[in-house]
Amino acid sequence: MSRHHISVTVNENKHEADVDSRMLLVHFIRETLGLTGAHIGCDTSDCGACTVILDGKAVKSCTVLAVQADGKALLTVEGLAKDGRLHPVQEGFLEKHSIQCGFCTPGMLMASYWLLQRKPNPTEEEIREVISGNLCRCTGYVKIVEAVQYTAQKMSGMDIQS
Amino acid sequence: MIPASFDYVAPRNLDEGIRFLEEHGDDAKVLAGGHSLIPLMRLRLATPKYLLDINRIPGLEYIRESDHHLHIGALTRYADVEDSLLIQSRYSALSDVAGHIADPLVRNMGTVGGNICHSDPANDLPATMLALKATMVAVGPGGERVISAEEFFVDTFETALKPTEILREVHIPRTRVGTGSAYMKLESRAGDLAVVGVAVRLTLDAQGTCESVGLGLTAVGPKVIQPKAAEAALIGKKLSDDEIRQSASLAAQEAQPTSDLRGTAEYKREMVRTLAARALRRAVERARGET
């Protein structure tokens, strides 16, 4: 087994580490960096609980090797809040009570964040499509969709209807 | 679950990669998007000694048209196919497929070349490549080699690629006036593999007669199936609904489905008939410029 020295920018901080070739990115994030927001759910790239942003794209970190992230920038759910203030998408999830057991929430937040970066005013269909790879076993999808809609309105400065 | 031990190498160009494969090709797997390979390695169904990561090789991600072909670099992500205006406007079957492979997050990583080289008959791109009469450009120690889609897909998880070769590019004949294509997929839940899928591309002449057609069937055989009798039944025809239904019935007969969790063999055969008719109708509409 080969070992590799990797350098990854995580939530704007540079980290260096030696990793085994077979270490998965989600294990690097959780165990090496101690950032336990990204969850391990299905382990087979179905459930999306491990979703992070890698070089600007939402990916499932259970199906990427840690060594593949060498030289790249990573954003995890821990990096969404800035200076003690929640990111609007986090506020949206709070406001709309979009969290039940919470297990899928970090992945849902990251997928929603990625969507809003690309499409600030997504349609309901676009929201449902983007979270189609994120499973909520509590089946709380309606409130999650509402949270993303709320966030989109808030970020665009429009009035928010209750 | 964690993959079994392996050595990881990331060449900076194709030559370096080929040289590595010349030495270790039998013990190595090429890593593209990894969304089929890494799960297989985690389940220990694949235990390669070496993983050759081609993601650090520049110049393998592109979509462009030349005089005769659409060229897709092997490392092009599904998301880029989905977002490509060229593909949306002129290669409808590919556009249909790209938006229905797994889910948007998987599509950010998964690649056209990886999907094809995995040769899983349940994946959507192999059947689409058959219907589009694509050719694969492989690079090996002796230079480049062009392989037709029909020759390329040998069996389940087996392609015509040699252990020393890397897929570089896919060529798809250019869309002409009168060409229409479509991909129809039946999935039991969002993002799942197909229960059944049907790809079609056809070209009508100025009189509306079918002058060429390609069909491909997903998930109904040990490899993707090209239903040749169903194709032959369409050539020289005006493609009335009766003729379309007849061809779809032939496609259903040529399918080789087996019963599994996604459905019985009879059900899948019936779904081939239904989807083939729908895909043909949609391709005809598109060829006539109706949609």
Chai-1 contact restraints between the chains, C-beta under 6 A:
chainA,res_idxA,chainB,res_idxB,connection_type,confidence,min_distance_angstrom,max_distance_angstrom,comment,restraint_id
A,M1,B,S5,contact,1.0,0.0,6.0,A-B,restraint_1
A,S2,B,D7,contact,1.0,0.0,6.0,A-B,restraint_2
A,S2,B,Y8,contact,1.0,0.0,6.0,A-B,restraint_3
A,S21,B,F6,contact,1.0,0.0,6.0,A-B,restraint_4
A,S21,B,Y8,contact,1.0,0.0,6.0,A-B,restraint_5
A,R22,B,I2,contact,1.0,0.0,6.0,A-B,restraint_6
A,R22,B,P3,contact,1.0,0.0,6.0,A-B,restraint_7
A,D43,B,M1,contact,1.0,0.0,6.0,A-B,restraint_8
A,T44,B,P39,contact,1.0,0.0,6.0,A-B,restraint_9
A,S45,B,H35,contact,1.0,0.0,6.0,A-B,restraint_10
A,K57,B,N108,contact,1.0,0.0,6.0,A-B,restraint_11
A,A58,B,L105,contact,1.0,0.0,6.0,A-B,restraint_12
A,V59,B,N108,contact,1.0,0.0,6.0,A-B,restraint_13
A,V59,B,M109,contact,1.0,0.0,6.0,A-B,restraint_14
A,K60,B,L105,contact,1.0,0.0,6.0,A-B,restraint_15
A,T63,B,H35,contact,1.0,0.0,6.0,A-B,restraint_16
A,T63,B,I38,contact,1.0,0.0,6.0,A-B,restraint_17
A,V67,B,Y8,contact,1.0,0.0,6.0,A-B,restraint_18
A,V130,B,P104,contact,1.0,0.0,6.0,A-B,restraint_19
A,S132,B,D103,contact,1.0,0.0,6.0,A-B,restraint_20
A,S132,B,A190,contact,1.0,0.0,6.0,A-B,restraint_21
A,S132,B,G191,contact,1.0,0.0,6.0,A-B,restraint_22
A,G133,B,D103,contact,1.0,0.0,6.0,A-B,restraint_23
A,G133,B,L105,contact,1.0,0.0,6.0,A-B,restraint_24
A,G133,B,G191,contact,1.0,0.0,6.0,A-B,restraint_25
